[in-house]
């Protein structure tokens, strides 16, 4: 199913993701949204799921905290962003 929906951008550049889009894309609190503007002007928006929720219960490490996982996820995202900027 393809859902078309609109939202306004505020003076500060903020916008809401419509409920229909959040439901269809499975976007939840704690997810990260990444934006990429292609050369043809098309904007790609991707959802990066909350890394802690994906790992919860998978590893039995009592020292594994949300902050640690979030830091690792941030590094991975930065590396991916830097890799995409290479010529």
C-alpha positions in Angstrom: 0.0 0.0 0.0 1.2 3.5 -0.8 0.0 6.3 1.4 0.1 9.9 0.4 -0.1 12.5 3.2 1.0 16.0 3.8 2.3 18.1 6.8 3.5 21.7 7.2 7.0 22.7 8.1 7.2 25.3 11.0 9.4 28.4 11.1 12.0 26.3 12.9 11.9 23.5 10.3 9.9 21.1 12.4 7.1 18.9 11.0 4.9 16.1 12.2 4.9 12.7 10.6 1.2 11.9 9.9 -0.2 8.9 11.9 -1.0 7.0 8.6 2.6 7.3 7.6 3.9 6.3 11.0 1.7 3.2 11.1 2.5 2.1 7.5 6.3 2.6 8.0 6.3 1.2 11.5 7.8 4.4 13.0 7.9 4.4 16.8 9.2 6.6 19.5 13.0 6.4 19.7 13.4 5.6 16.0 15.8 7.9 14.0 14.9 9.4 10.7 17.6 9.9 8.1 17.3 12.2 5.1 19.2 12.0 1.8 18.7 14.4 -1.1 19.6 12.7 -4.4 21.1 14.5 -7.4 17.7 14.4 -9.1 16.2 16.3 -6.2 14.2 13.4 -4.8 14.4 13.2 -1.0 14.8 9.8 0.6 13.7 9.4 4.2 14.6 6.2 6.0 13.7 4.9 9.5 16.5 3.6 11.7 14.9 1.5 14.4 15.8 2.0 18.0 18.9 0.0 18.4 18.3 -0.9 22.1 14.9 -2.4 21.3 16.3 -4.5 18.6 19.1 -5.9 20.9 17.0 -6.2 24.0 17.0 -9.8 25.1 19.4 -10.8 22.4 22.5 -10.3 24.5 22.6 -11.2 28.2 25.2 -8.5 29.1 24.1 -6.7 32.3 26.5 -3.8 31.3 24.7 -3.2 28.0 22.8 0.0 28.5 20.8 2.1 26.1 23.4 4.9 26.1 26.2 2.5 25.1 24.1 1.0 22.3 23.0 4.4 21.1 26.6 5.6 21.1 27.6 2.6 19.0 24.7 3.1 16.6 25.7 6.8 16.3 29.2 5.8 15.3 27.9 3.4 12.7 25.6 6.0 11.2 28.4 8.6 11.1 30.7 6.0 9.4 27.9 5.3 6.8 27.4 9.0 6.3 31.1 9.6 5.8 31.4 6.7 3.4 28.5 8.1 1.3 30.3 11.5 1.0 33.5 10.0 -0.5 34.1 10.6 -4.1 
